[in-house]
Amino acid sequence: MSKRFVPMLLIALLLVLHGQLWFGRGSVRSVNKLQSELDSQKVKNTQATLVNDRLEAEIRDLKEGLEIVEEKARSELGMVKNNEIFVQVAH
């Protein structure tokens, strides 16, 4: 009886571990899903970093010089300087 008990116990343990590998919390499917989510989040983080860098550069320009303020006033608000003629070209 003891000659059969140890191999049967080892086989049962192997089946349990194998089941956990495929269907458990740390299963292959679960790891692949988490890896996919991680890759997606890395792409989003990269895009957010680019947007943040662009905004940081714009803030630095606004703090340092008036050229960007003048450019924004002209493009977004349609402002013109004194003795300047505004010409709009339609495409």
Secondary structure, DSSP 8 states (H G I E B T S, - for coil): -HHHHHHHHHHHHHHHHHHHHHHSTT-HHHHHHHHHHHHHHHHHHHHHHHHHHHHHHHHHHHHH-SHHHHHHHHHHH----TT--------
